[in-house]
Amino acid sequence: MAVLGPSEARRLTICDWLTANGINPNAVPLHSNLHVDTKPNGDRVICYQVFVTEEGRPVAAYSSKAIRVDREAPLVVEPPETWPA
């Protein structure tokens, strides 16, 4: 069974939002754990994952799945109104 991603319009909206927050949307997997979190000091951050790359290509683990690492970026621009649905 195929796992469906967001519609093209929604994907582009998310990409624009990531870019506005200083995140390269091309580095974020389509099915990344993408969410906004509030730190104990009140700062809001975007939590996301990126592929580990070597020479521009994702590095695969023994399972042949690309390795991902967690990242955070300050929330500068609020998420789209339709967030997170």
Summary of the structure (lengths in Angstrom):
residues: 85
radius of gyration: 14.0
end to end distance: 21.5
largest distance: 42.6
contacts: 180
relative contact order: 0.21
helix: 19%
strand: 29%
